[in-house]
Amino acid sequence: MLEKFVIGILVLGIIGGVAGMVLVLSRSKRGVFDTGRESDSSIRRQKRFASSFHTFAVSLAGFALLLIHFAGAFEILFGVLAVRGLIEVGLRNWKSKATP
């Protein structure tokens, strides 16, 4: 039961990550992103894309590890959440080296 629940969470993470990446790419091509300074919107776009990509990658890795029974469902879920949380903290604290 727990394994099916974790598979559902990981599949939703994979779908959400792909959807986020597609949304960022489609909005940036149409020029519909936030108005304001170009560098600010570019940094926001990079952070959103990176966040979506990492959600996709971590969920996919967790799903693959769960399918090959590398660890139990609880351990995989805890690992995915811990890694995803650490990546998100890193992205929020990341500052561009470009000068304004």
C-alpha positions as CSV (number, residue, x, y, z in Angstrom):
1,M,0.0,0.0,0.0
2,L,2.7,2.5,0.9
3,E,4.7,1.6,-2.2
4,K,1.7,2.5,-4.4
5,F,1.3,5.7,-2.6
6,V,5.0,6.6,-3.1
7,I,4.8,5.6,-6.7
8,G,1.9,8.0,-7.1
9,I,3.8,10.9,-5.5
10,L,6.9,10.2,-7.6
11,V,4.8,10.1,-10.9
12,L,3.2,13.4,-9.9
13,G,6.7,14.8,-9.3
14,I,7.8,13.7,-12.8
15,I,4.7,15.1,-14.5
16,G,5.0,18.4,-12.5
17,G,8.7,18.8,-13.4
18,V,8.1,18.2,-17.1
19,A,5.1,20.6,-17.0
20,G,7.1,23.3,-15.2
21,M,10.0,23.0,-17.7
22,V,7.6,23.2,-20.7
23,L,5.8,26.2,-19.2
24,V,9.0,28.1,-18.6
25,L,10.3,27.4,-22.1
26,S,7.0,28.3,-23.8
27,R,6.5,31.5,-21.8
28,S,10.1,32.6,-22.5
29,K,9.7,32.1,-26.2
30,R,6.5,34.1,-26.3
31,G,8.0,37.0,-24.3
32,V,5.2,36.8,-21.8
33,F,7.4,36.8,-18.7
34,D,7.5,39.3,-15.9
35,T,8.0,42.9,-16.9
36,G,10.9,44.7,-15.3
37,R,14.6,44.6,-15.6
38,E,15.8,42.0,-18.1
39,S,18.3,40.5,-15.7
40,D,15.8,39.9,-13.0
41,S,13.3,38.1,-15.2
42,S,16.2,36.1,-16.7
43,I,17.3,35.0,-13.2
44,R,13.8,34.1,-12.2
45,R,13.4,32.1,-15.4
46,Q,16.6,30.2,-14.7
47,K,15.5,29.5,-11.1
48,R,12.1,28.3,-12.2
49,F,13.5,26.0,-14.9
50,A,16.2,24.6,-12.5
51,S,13.6,24.0,-9.8
52,S,11.4,22.1,-12.3
53,F,14.3,20.2,-13.7
54,H,15.5,19.1,-10.3
55,T,11.9,18.0,-9.4
56,F,11.8,15.9,-12.5
57,A,15.3,14.4,-12.0
58,V,14.9,13.6,-8.3
59,S,11.5,12.1,-8.8
60,L,12.7,10.0,-11.8
61,A,15.7,8.7,-9.8
62,G,13.5,7.8,-6.8
63,F,11.0,6.1,-9.1
64,A,13.8,4.0,-10.8
65,L,15.3,3.1,-7.4
66,L,11.9,2.1,-6.1
67,L,11.2,-0.1,-9.2
68,I,14.5,-2.0,-8.8
69,H,13.8,-2.4,-5.1
70,F,17.0,-0.6,-4.1
71,A,15.4,0.4,-0.8
72,G,11.9,0.5,0.8
73,A,9.2,2.9,-0.1
74,F,9.6,5.0,3.1
75,E,13.4,5.3,2.6
76,I,13.0,6.4,-1.1
77,L,10.3,8.9,-0.2
78,F,12.5,10.3,2.6
79,G,15.5,10.5,0.4
80,V,13.6,12.3,-2.4
81,L,12.1,14.8,0.0
82,A,15.5,15.5,1.7
83,V,17.4,16.0,-1.6
84,R,14.6,18.0,-3.1
85,G,14.4,20.3,-0.1
86,L,18.2,20.8,-0.1
87,I,18.2,21.7,-3.7
88,E,15.3,24.2,-3.2
89,V,17.2,25.9,-0.4
90,G,20.2,26.2,-2.6
91,L,18.2,27.7,-5.5
92,R,16.6,30.2,-3.2
93,N,19.9,31.3,-1.8
94,W,21.6,31.4,-5.2
95,K,22.6,34.9,-6.4
96,S,23.8,35.7,-9.9
97,K,27.4,36.9,-10.3
98,A,26.3,39.3,-13.0
99,T,26.5,42.9,-12.1
100,P,23.3,44.9,-12.2
